[in-house]
Amino acid sequence: MEKCKPIATPLIVNEKLSKNDGKNIADASVYRSIIGSLLYFLATILDLMFATSLFSRFMHSPSQVHFDATKRVLRYIRATIDYGLYFLKNESGELQGYADSDWAGSIDDSKSTARYVFSFGSVVFS
């Protein structure tokens, strides 16, 4: 994936993934390894939170559709590798918090997803 084409977003808008998407891939260990790496990245790349949470639902039996979707996230990381959080010394900031949820959004088991995010000045974190 070193020479992959970078992309601007980690997920395709309105894409719904299901456990029944496509056939199971032969080497699920590669898929699990990618998800594990994405979980590690979450400490610094918070915009991967939703995508990683979504993909981790299919770790037991991922299909080629799921594998291709995770490759998209890797391409997104490639495009945003130089992004970071910068706190300016003289910037006065106000702490704000936001939350959102998707009640019963999973088409497989009707599980819900909820997330929160905070901002301080121009920096956003979770």
N, C-alpha and C positions, 0 to 999 in steps of 0.2 A: 504493500500500500504506500510505499515511499514515493512513488511517482504517480499517485492517483490524482485525478482532477479535483481541485478543491471546490466546495459548494458552500452556499450561504446559510443554509438551514439544516439542522440535524434530522428532521422528519419531513415527510411529504404531507402537506396540509390535508386534513380530513382523511388520512389513511387509517383504516381500521384493520388491525392484525388479529388473527384468530388462531387458535391451536390447530385448526383444520386447514390452514393455508399450505397447500403443496405437500409433497412427500417429505418424509424425514430425511435429513442429510446423513451421509455415512459417518462423518466424524464430528459428533456433537462436542467432543472435547475442545475443538478449535473455537466453536461458538461460546462455550463456557469460559474459555480463556479470554476471549474478547470482552464478554460481560464483566468478568473479574477485573480486567484492566479499566473498563469504563467506571466501575465502582470505585476504583482507586483514584481516577481522575476527578471524581465528584468533589473531592476536597478542595479543588481549585477551579473547576469548570462547572459552575452550578447550572448552566443552561442545558446540561446533559441529564439532569435529574429525571425529568419525565420520560425521556427516551429510554434511559437505562432501566427505569422501573418497569416500563412497558415490555422491553425485551427480556427482562429477567423472568417474566411469566412463562416463557417458552424454553427455559433451560433444560428441562427434562426430555424434550423431544422436538428440537428445532427443525424447521423445514428450510428449504432453499430460499423461500420468501423472507423468512426471519433473518437468515444469514445475510441476504442482500440488503435488508434494512439496516443491519448493524454496520455493514460496510459504508453506508451513507453517513453514519455518525463519524466513522473514522475519516471520511473525506471532509466532513465539517471541522473536525479537529485540525486537520491539515490546513484548512483555510483560516483558522483562527488561532494558530499556534503562537502568534505574537501578542495576543490580547492579554490584559492583566488588570489588576485593581490598583489604582493609584490614589492615595490620599494626599491632598494638597495641604501643606502646612498652615497656610493662612485662610483656608476655606472654612467658613462657619457652616455647620451642618445641622439639620434637623432629622432626628430619627423617626422614620415612618415605617409602618408595617402593613402588609397586604396579604390576603388569603384568598384561595379559590378552591373549588371542589367540583368533581364530576361524579355525581351520585349514580351508581350502577352503570358506569360507562363501559365496562368490559363486556364485550358481546359473548364471551365464553361462560362467565360465571357471575355476572352482574356485580362484581366488586367495584367499590368506589375508589377514587383517587383524590387526595387532598394535599395541597402544598401551600407553603407560605414563603414570603420574601420580605426582607427589610432593606431600607436604604438609609444611608447616612451621608448627607451632602450629595456628591455625584457618584458615590459608590453603592452598588447593590450587592447584597449578600443574603445567604439563607442560613 
